[in-house]
């Protein structure tokens, strides 16, 4: 299977998962893939929005339902959790709208919000709006600056071997992050 066909077939699913797990890098890359015509721009935007929204809803529910679980308690002991909770307490609605744009608290924030008394009917629409803004912005950045990114990095047409190495590195990074999160 040609690399373009592979990305066209699995690209949107990869953007969906990557938006929730990794964040901006994957979403900007989705915009770059749309710029190259490998995936449709509207599909890349929708995948980014949906992936971010679903992941943050899951993290919110983890905070809500499992706040007394030992693993969530460990997360609650982190400095980033305290920063997120402090910012949330000062400006709850604004924090829900902007946390995914804040480096260092993006993943932990929906868990922190889930441990508070904010209602799901409040979190859900704000999370959807924020995911729509975030996904659209970063996908569009990748799309609009596609020519410049390609000029800096060369055409994004890696061989299957290179793609396998990249996938292996991504899996290794995710495994290391998961392992570190488990130990804290």
Backbone torsions as a table, in degrees:
resi	resn	phi	psi	omega
1	UNK	NA	131.9	178.0
2	UNK	-66.4	151.8	-176.9
3	UNK	-60.5	-38.5	179.2
4	UNK	-62.6	-41.2	179.5
5	UNK	-66.6	-39.1	178.0
6	UNK	-61.6	-48.0	-179.6
7	UNK	-67.9	-36.6	177.8
8	UNK	-65.3	-33.9	-178.3
9	UNK	-78.3	-42.3	-175.1
10	UNK	-110.8	-2.1	-174.6
11	UNK	-58.5	-46.5	-177.5
12	UNK	-68.1	-38.0	177.0
13	UNK	-65.5	-39.3	178.3
14	UNK	-65.7	-38.8	177.2
15	UNK	-65.3	-42.9	179.0
16	UNK	-56.9	-52.5	-178.8
17	UNK	-66.6	-45.3	-177.6
18	UNK	-63.7	-33.6	178.8
19	UNK	-63.1	-35.8	-179.9
20	UNK	-82.9	-29.4	-175.0
21	UNK	-95.3	-49.8	-172.5
22	UNK	-102.8	-44.2	175.3
23	UNK	108.5	-137.0	-169.2
24	UNK	-56.4	-40.5	-177.0
25	UNK	-57.3	-46.5	-179.8
26	UNK	-67.0	-40.4	-176.5
27	UNK	-69.5	-41.8	175.5
28	UNK	-62.9	-40.1	176.5
29	UNK	-62.5	-37.1	174.7
30	UNK	-59.6	-40.7	175.8
31	UNK	-64.2	-38.0	177.1
32	UNK	-65.4	-41.1	177.1
33	UNK	-63.7	-36.0	176.6
34	UNK	-67.6	-40.0	177.8
35	UNK	-59.6	-36.5	-179.7
36	UNK	-82.1	-5.0	178.9
37	UNK	81.8	12.2	-178.9
38	UNK	-78.7	-36.6	173.9
39	UNK	-130.7	153.7	177.6
40	UNK	-72.4	143.8	-179.8
41	UNK	-57.8	-47.9	-179.6
42	UNK	-59.7	-36.4	179.1
43	UNK	-68.1	-41.1	178.5
44	UNK	-64.2	-41.4	178.5
45	UNK	-64.1	-48.8	179.7
46	UNK	-61.5	-40.4	178.7
47	UNK	-64.1	-41.3	179.0
48	UNK	-65.7	-45.7	179.9
49	UNK	-62.3	-49.9	-177.7
50	UNK	-63.8	-42.9	-179.7
51	UNK	-62.6	-44.3	178.5
52	UNK	-65.2	-46.0	-179.1
53	UNK	-60.7	-50.3	-177.2
54	UNK	-63.4	-44.8	-179.8
55	UNK	-60.6	-44.3	-178.4
56	UNK	-70.8	-31.2	173.8
57	UNK	-65.4	-40.9	178.2
58	UNK	-63.6	-46.7	179.8
59	UNK	-62.9	-38.3	176.5
60	UNK	-60.0	-46.3	-179.9
61	UNK	-65.0	-35.3	175.7
62	UNK	-61.3	-46.8	177.6
63	UNK	-61.9	-39.2	-177.4
64	UNK	-70.5	-48.9	-171.5
65	UNK	-88.5	-26.2	-172.9
66	UNK	-121.3	29.1	-177.1
67	UNK	-61.5	-22.1	179.2
68	UNK	-95.8	0.2	178.8
69	UNK	-71.1	142.2	-178.4
70	UNK	-55.1	-38.5	-179.9
71	UNK	-66.6	-42.1	177.9
72	UNK	-68.1	-37.2	176.2
73	UNK	-59.5	-40.2	176.7
74	UNK	-62.9	-42.2	178.3
75	UNK	-62.4	-39.6	-179.7
76	UNK	-64.7	-21.3	179.1
77	UNK	-83.4	-7.0	-178.8
78	UNK	-75.2	147.5	176.8
79	UNK	-59.7	-37.9	179.8
80	UNK	-62.1	-35.5	178.4
81	UNK	-64.5	-44.4	179.6
82	UNK	-63.4	-40.5	177.9
83	UNK	-63.8	-43.2	-179.9
84	UNK	-63.1	-46.3	-178.7
85	UNK	-64.4	-39.3	178.9
86	UNK	-63.8	-45.6	178.5
87	UNK	-64.3	-39.9	178.6
88	UNK	-62.2	-43.3	-177.4
89	UNK	-64.5	-31.9	179.4
90	UNK	-74.3	-41.8	-175.6
91	UNK	-144.4	77.9	-172.5
92	UNK	-56.0	-53.4	-176.6
93	UNK	-65.6	-45.6	179.2
94	UNK	-61.8	-39.5	-179.8
95	UNK	-62.6	-43.1	178.5
96	UNK	-61.5	-35.9	179.7
97	UNK	-72.5	-29.2	-172.5
98	UNK	-113.7	-7.5	-172.4
99	UNK	-58.7	-33.2	-178.1
100	UNK	-69.9	-12.6	176.7
101	UNK	-92.6	-5.9	-174.9
102	UNK	-98.7	119.1	-179.9
103	UNK	-66.5	137.2	175.2
104	UNK	92.7	-13.7	179.8
105	UNK	-130.6	5.6	-174.0
106	UNK	-59.7	-48.6	-175.4
107	UNK	-79.4	-34.8	-174.9
108	UNK	-80.6	-22.8	-175.0
109	UNK	-60.0	-47.2	-179.7
110	UNK	-65.0	-28.4	174.7
111	UNK	-66.8	-44.6	179.2
112	UNK	-60.8	-45.2	179.6
113	UNK	-63.5	-36.9	178.7
114	UNK	-63.5	-25.7	179.5
115	UNK	-81.7	-7.6	179.4
116	UNK	-90.7	-174.3	-179.8
117	UNK	-95.0	14.8	178.1
118	UNK	-64.2	137.0	-177.3
119	UNK	-78.7	150.0	176.7
120	UNK	-58.8	-37.5	-179.0
121	UNK	-66.3	-18.1	174.6
122	UNK	-88.4	-46.0	-176.3
123	UNK	-66.5	-44.4	-172.6
124	UNK	-57.6	-53.5	-178.8
125	UNK	-67.9	-35.7	177.5
126	UNK	-66.3	-40.6	177.9
127	UNK	-63.8	-41.6	179.1
128	UNK	-64.0	-44.9	178.3
129	UNK	-61.7	-46.5	-179.3
130	UNK	-63.8	-42.0	178.4
131	UNK	-63.3	-38.7	179.1
132	UNK	-64.6	-43.7	178.7
133	UNK	-65.3	-47.3	-177.6
134	UNK	-63.7	-51.1	-178.0
135	UNK	-62.3	-41.8	179.7
136	UNK	-66.9	-44.4	-178.6
137	UNK	-61.0	-53.9	-173.7
138	UNK	-73.6	-32.1	174.8
139	UNK	-67.3	-42.8	179.9
140	UNK	-64.5	-37.6	176.2
141	UNK	-59.0	-45.9	177.8
142	UNK	-62.6	-38.1	-179.3
143	UNK	-69.9	-50.1	-175.9
144	UNK	-66.4	-40.3	-178.0
145	UNK	-96.1	20.0	-179.8
146	UNK	-56.5	-42.9	-179.8
147	UNK	-62.7	-44.4	179.8
148	UNK	-65.7	-41.3	178.6
149	UNK	-64.0	-43.4	178.2
150	UNK	-62.5	-39.4	179.3
151	UNK	-64.1	-37.9	179.5
152	UNK	-73.8	-38.0	-173.1
153	UNK	-105.0	-7.4	-172.8
154	UNK	81.3	169.1	179.2
155	UNK	-61.7	135.0	-179.8
156	UNK	-84.1	80.0	177.5
157	UNK	-137.7	65.8	-177.8
158	UNK	-69.8	155.6	175.5
159	UNK	-72.0	162.9	177.0
160	UNK	-57.3	-33.9	178.3
161	UNK	-66.3	-43.2	178.5
162	UNK	-64.1	-41.9	178.2
163	UNK	-61.5	-39.8	176.9
164	UNK	-63.2	-41.0	178.2
165	UNK	-65.0	-44.1	178.5
166	UNK	-61.2	-44.8	178.7
167	UNK	-61.5	-41.1	178.3
168	UNK	-62.6	-42.0	178.5
169	UNK	-64.7	-42.8	178.7
170	UNK	-61.1	-45.2	178.4
171	UNK	-62.2	-41.8	178.9
172	UNK	-63.0	-44.1	179.2
173	UNK	-62.4	-44.4	179.1
174	UNK	-63.5	-41.2	179.2
175	UNK	-64.2	-41.4	179.2
176	UNK	-65.3	-44.7	177.7
177	UNK	-60.6	-43.5	179.4
178	UNK	-62.5	-43.1	-178.7
179	UNK	-63.7	-44.3	178.7
180	UNK	-63.9	-41.2	179.3
181	UNK	-64.1	-34.2	179.6
182	UNK	-68.0	-35.0	-175.7
183	UNK	-81.1	-22.9	-175.8
184	UNK	-75.7	NA	NA
